[in-house]
Amino acid sequence: MGPSICSNCKSELQLGFYKTRVEAITVYSGLLYTNTASKIIIAAKENGFKAADELIIAAILGTLEKLHVDSKTLHLVPIPSSRQTQRRRGRSFIADLTQEMSAKTGIAINDCLEISRKVKDQSTLRRAERVANMHGAFNLKSSPRGDLLIIDDVVTTGATLREAIRAINSQRTQGMSTISAVTACVAQPLRYGVEPTL
């Protein structure tokens, strides 16, 4: 996939509104995780193609519009990248996209998560391996307060989101209300179930 996204690929990406659950939180997504969606995520994540970034951002912002969120109390929490991954890509992928979303919506960011140890690339791992790979991988670098919305590109097994939830709940405070998540894509079927919502 080159620097521009072909019209056929764009036409295959029909924005919807999908809802599933990981642990006790609800995860909302704008796209199903198809082969085309996977290629676009890789083009953004690994190759830094701006057109692919914009499609991911559009999917997440489209979902936020349907949720009618309160921008005054909500904080966006990006899933962090490891330092090694940041060096390879030249950026912190989700954190950078979340900055753009914040600028477009006025919703504040709480960049409270950090990776505390080395983790493997999840793409080649099976479900049980992903859970083990991510367990205990996140720490909190600042206090989570207000309503939190975790931001990621895709949820497949839920291992990364489960670890983010664990880390946040490890220092849950009185100032923190709800936790939910928004991803650009959701795998179907997700092992924990996926419910398409109109």
Number of C-alpha atoms within 10 A of each C-alpha: 14 11 13 11 16 10 8 9 14 14 9 11 17 11 18 17 20 22 18 19 17 21 14 10 15 14 24 29 30 26 23 24 21 15 10 16 23 15 15 24 23 16 21 21 18 15 16 17 19 14 16 25 21 14 19 25 20 16 23 25 21 17 23 19 10 12 11 8 14 11 14 11 13 20 22 25 26 27 23 22 19 15 15 11 15 13 11 11 16 13 16 19 22 20 20 14 19 24 15 15 19 17 12 10 12 11 19 18 19 19 20 20 23 20 19 13 11 12 16 11 10 15 8 9 13 10 15 10 14 20 18 13 19 21 17 15 19 22 19 18 12 13 16 24 19 18 20 21 23 23 24 25 22 23 25 18 21 22 22 23 24 18 20 27 20 18 20 23 14 11 14 14 13 9 11 16 14 12 21 20 24 27 24 27 27 27 18 17 13 16 12 13 13 17 14 13 10 7
